[in-house]
Amino acid sequence: MNPIEILNSRYLPKLQAYADQLRQRHPTFVVNTGCVPVGSATPFQGYQAYLSCLRLECADEEPNCVDIVILVRDLPGRSKLCSLDVSWGGDGIAPVNGIDLLTEEIEFTPAALTVIDEAIPRLQEHLDYCLLQWEAKYPKGI
């Protein structure tokens, strides 16, 4: 199984469809999706599919982004699903916690795809909750 092909062909379209919904429900956010390599200059080699929500102009204490991330590591060797989460960017004060749906890394096999498929609705639900809480704590005009 090629994780790069699977993230690009199976999961990026799902994230893109969800991004279209988020743009309608949360128009004060910029919503981006993509698949990118990570860790190229480090021993941690990986590839991730993501959906990122951000506001371009924020108050100092406001978060800079919140993301859904599906991350696979060790692409040159035995690949492992190592992140399946909703996480906040490093800046600002997050109004609620993110979530990580993996308790440990799992080998990137068909069983991992089942884990991802079952996790996506929970990740989407939590991301929407995070955006609602962000809007409530840091309101902006449209």
ROMI-935384 format. One line per field, with one value per residue (C-alpha): residue number from 1; x, y, z. Coordinates in steps of 0.25 Angstrom, whole numbers. Layout:
N
num = c(NUM;...)
x = c(X;...)
y = c(Y;...)
z = c(Z;...)
***
This chain:
142
num = c(1;2;3;4;5;6;7;8;9;10;11;12;13;14;15;16;17;18;19;20;21;22;23;24;25;26;27;28;29;30;31;32;33;34;35;36;37;38;39;40;41;42;43;44;45;46;47;48;49;50;51;52;53;54;55;56;57;58;59;60;61;62;63;64;65;66;67;68;69;70;71;72;73;74;75;76;77;78;79;80;81;82;83;84;85;86;87;88;89;90;91;92;93;94;95;96;97;98;99;100;101;102;103;104;105;106;107;108;109;110;111;112;113;114;115;116;117;118;119;120;121;122;123;124;125;126;127;128;129;130;131;132;133;134;135;136;137;138;139;140;141;142)
x = c(0;5;2;4;-5;-16;-16;-16;-27;-36;-35;-32;-45;-52;-45;-48;-63;-63;-55;-66;-77;-68;-66;-82;-84;-72;-69;-60;-49;-40;-41;-29;-27;-15;-5;10;23;27;41;50;61;60;60;45;40;25;13;1;-13;-19;-31;-27;-36;-30;-33;-23;-25;-26;-25;-12;-18;-26;-22;-16;-22;-28;-26;-30;-17;-16;-1;7;22;34;30;44;42;29;19;11;-1;4;-6;-21;-25;-31;-20;-18;-7;4;0;-11;-21;-30;-44;-45;-36;-33;-34;-25;-32;-19;-14;-2;4;-2;4;-2;-10;-24;-28;-22;-31;-43;-38;-37;-50;-57;-50;-53;-67;-62;-51;-61;-70;-60;-54;-67;-69;-55;-59;-72;-65;-54;-65;-72;-59;-53;-65;-62;-71;-74)
y = c(0;14;24;36;31;27;40;48;39;34;45;58;58;56;67;76;73;76;89;94;92;99;111;112;110;118;130;137;126;123;108;101;86;79;67;70;63;66;64;64;70;61;46;47;45;46;50;57;60;73;82;96;107;121;135;145;156;152;158;155;145;138;125;125;112;99;87;72;64;50;47;35;34;26;25;19;8;2;13;15;24;33;45;45;58;72;81;96;104;109;123;129;123;111;113;97;85;78;63;51;39;30;24;18;18;7;0;6;-6;-8;-8;6;11;6;13;26;24;22;34;45;48;50;59;67;68;73;83;89;90;96;107;110;112;120;129;130;134;143;149;155;162;156)
z = c(0;-4;7;-2;-13;-2;5;-8;-15;-3;8;1;-7;6;13;1;1;16;14;4;15;25;16;16;31;36;26;35;33;22;19;12;9;4;5;8;12;26;32;20;27;40;43;44;29;27;19;23;18;25;26;32;37;40;41;34;44;59;72;80;89;78;72;58;53;56;47;44;41;36;37;33;36;32;17;13;22;29;29;41;44;55;56;54;61;62;67;69;64;73;75;83;94;89;94;95;94;81;80;77;73;73;86;78;65;56;44;31;26;21;36;38;26;34;46;38;31;45;51;40;44;59;54;46;57;67;57;55;70;71;60;68;81;74;68;81;88;77;69;56;46;33)
***
